[in-house]
Amino acid sequence: MGELMRQYWIPAALSSELVADGDPIRLKLLGEKLIGFRDSEGRAGVMDHRCPHRNASLFLGRNEQGGIRCVYHGWKFAADGSCLEQANVRPEDRFCDQVRAGAYPTVERGGLIWIYMGHRAPPPLPMIEVSLIPEAAIEIQPVMRSCNWLQALEGDIDTSHFGFLHIGHVDAEELDPANPMRGTITNRAPAYHVRDTPWGTSYGAYRPGGEQLTYWRFANFMFPFWTQQPQGPFGRNVHARAWVPLDDEHTMFINVMWRELTDRASIAPRRVDGTPIEGLEIVNNYLPNTTDWLGRWRLSANEGNDWKIDRAAQREGRIFTGIGDVHLQDQAVTESMGPITDFSNEHLTTSDQMISRTRRRVLVAARAWRDHGQVPPGVDDAEVFYGSRSGFFLAGDDVDWLDAYEHELEVAERPGRPGGHG
């Protein structure tokens, strides 16, 4: 699976995490120990942490004057891995042109530092809609999760869990009839359509919407580890979330969202009297970052403190889970499965169609690459990702689900498109 992921550009860090001539940081990606730094000219470098001279860690290195210098013998490397100096070697014996640090190609876009870890020529960057928006107009939320990337990701493409994990304590009568989330509560067991797409997989979950209308919730899996959830009205729900494997048992999710999606408060379930309902906050209380390989963007609530579950709130019905943060609710259930869950213990049902379809789609692509060298979906055709969008909307009962999707996509705001709205 790692070889499949290496064919795509991978977000390695936030651009803001690297400062020109600042301290290098430890990064772990696909099980590899790397360092990231930004040189004097602002170029970002991501490379093997081992100096190619004697394997001392370049994390200890001096970021100075256009490169990082190993403190062991003074060898210096540029952001692209080229050897600039061999300070402990006599001039006549130097061979800088024959030595390179194991650096990966980097590109910055949308507030992220992307790297390419494959062996082919780097493909174009994926045209994921939110990544095309200027950095000043987006919000980025990184969180490390202590479990395998796939079990973490699957929560995003499992629409029926929302009516329980997040709003299981809410009755439909508490909501204004016009609130679009009311349908999720009145019918917690939706019907589904699921399909393979050029970018991965997609589902359309549907429920009665009243007055000959259907309430739709669309979401996507995008290769190799991106999701889009139905967390806002389809026409403005410009976002994506990466589930980047650090190693087999740790994942960094990077949530990227268009800042102008400001009507979340108006679509969030509230009581008829306008008061908020507990348990729907997104807070992300972080522990202080450390320099450890897995020391970035950890939440203060974790398995060691039972994800700060409030049993009184759970018993009293104020919060279904007793956990008062949406991200943390997802984190608790996926981490509770263990670092790598045993799928053989599962009993999947019709509400898991998107889960099983996505697992198969990924496995088929990984095997096709391994066995036949078939380039995975979207690697060389970056534009396919621009056709993906998630969100909820109402459509007439007589409208085909794919026609409904295409219509909503056609009239949606597209802030990343030149000349688009927003």
Rosetta blueprint (number, residue, H / E / L):
1 M L
2 G H
3 E H
4 L H
5 M H
6 R L
7 Q L
8 Y L
9 W E
10 I E
11 P E
12 A E
13 A E
14 L E
15 S H
16 S H
17 E H
18 L L
19 V L
20 A E
21 D L
22 G L
23 D L
24 P L
25 I E
26 R E
27 L E
28 K E
29 L E
30 L L
31 G L
32 E E
33 K E
34 L E
35 I E
36 G E
37 F E
38 R E
39 D L
40 S L
41 E L
42 G L
43 R L
44 A E
45 G E
46 V E
47 M E
48 D E
49 H L
50 R E
51 C L
52 P L
53 H L
54 R L
55 N L
56 A L
57 S E
58 L H
59 F H
60 L H
61 G L
62 R E
63 N E
64 E E
65 Q L
66 G L
67 G E
68 I E
69 R E
70 C L
71 V L
72 Y L
73 H L
74 G L
75 W L
76 K E
77 F E
78 A L
79 A L
80 D L
81 G L
82 S E
83 C E
84 L E
85 E E
86 Q L
87 A L
88 N L
89 V L
90 R L
91 P H
92 E H
93 D H
94 R L
95 F L
96 C H
97 D H
98 Q H
99 V L
100 R E
101 A L
102 G L
103 A E
104 Y E
105 P L
106 T E
107 V E
108 E E
109 R E
110 G L
111 G L
112 L E
113 I E
114 W E
115 I E
116 Y E
117 M L
118 G L
119 H L
120 R L
121 A L
122 P L
123 P L
124 P L
125 L L
126 P L
127 M L
128 I L
129 E H
130 V H
131 S H
132 L H
133 I L
134 P L
135 E H
136 A H
137 A H
138 I E
139 E E
140 I E
141 Q E
142 P E
143 V E
144 M E
145 R E
146 S L
147 C L
148 N L
149 W H
150 L H
151 Q H
152 A H
153 L H
154 E H
155 G H
156 D H
157 I H
158 D L
159 T H
160 S H
161 H H
162 F H
163 G H
164 F H
165 L H
166 H H
167 I L
168 G L
169 H L
170 V L
171 D L
172 A H
173 E H
174 E H
175 L E
176 D L
177 P L
178 A L
179 N L
180 P L
181 M L
182 R H
183 G H
184 T H
185 I H
186 T H
187 N L
188 R L
189 A L
190 P L
191 A E
192 Y E
193 H E
194 V E
195 R E
196 D E
197 T E
198 P L
199 W L
200 G E
201 T E
202 S E
203 Y E
204 G E
205 A E
206 Y E
207 R E
208 P E
209 G E
210 G E
211 E L
212 Q L
213 L E
214 T E
215 Y E
216 W E
217 R E
218 F E
219 A E
220 N E
221 F E
222 M E
223 F L
224 P L
225 F L
226 W E
227 T E
228 Q E
229 Q L
230 P L
231 Q L
232 G L
233 P E
234 F H
235 G H
236 R H
237 N L
238 V L
239 H E
240 A E
241 R E
242 A E
243 W E
244 V E
245 P E
246 L E
247 D E
248 D L
249 E L
250 H E
251 T E
252 M E
253 F E
254 I E
255 N E
256 V E
257 M E
258 W E
259 R L
260 E L
261 L L
262 T L
263 D L
264 R H
265 A H
266 S H
267 I H
268 A L
269 P L
270 R E
271 R E
272 V L
273 D L
274 G L
275 T L
276 P E
277 I L
278 E L
279 G L
280 L L
281 E L
282 I L
283 V L
284 N L
285 N L
286 Y E
287 L L
288 P L
289 N L
290 T L
291 T L
292 D L
293 W L
294 L L
295 G L
296 R L
297 W L
298 R L
299 L E
300 S L
301 A L
302 N L
303 E H
304 G H
305 N H
306 D H
307 W H
308 K H
309 I L
310 D L
311 R H
312 A H
313 A H
314 Q H
315 R H
316 E L
317 G L
318 R L
319 I L
320 F L
321 T L
322 G L
323 I L
324 G L
325 D L
326 V H
327 H H
328 L H
329 Q H
330 D H
331 Q H
332 A H
333 V H
334 T H
335 E H
336 S H
337 M L
338 G L
339 P L
340 I L
341 T L
342 D L
343 F H
344 S H
345 N H
346 E L
347 H L
348 L L
349 T L
350 T H
351 S H
352 D H
353 Q H
354 M H
355 I H
356 S H
357 R H
358 T H
359 R H
360 R H
361 R H
362 V H
363 L H
364 V H
365 A H
366 A H
367 R H
368 A H
369 W H
370 R H
371 D H
372 H H
373 G L
374 Q L
375 V L
376 P L
377 P L
378 G L
379 V L
380 D L
381 D L
382 A H
383 E H
384 V H
385 F H
386 Y H
387 G H
388 S L
389 R L
390 S L
391 G E
392 F E
393 F E
394 L E
395 A E
396 G E
397 D L
398 D L
399 V L
400 D L
401 W H
402 L H
403 D H
404 A H
405 Y H
406 E H
407 H H
408 E H
409 L H
410 E H
411 V H
412 A L
413 E L
414 R L
415 P L
416 G L
417 R L
418 P L
419 G L
420 G L
421 H L
422 G L
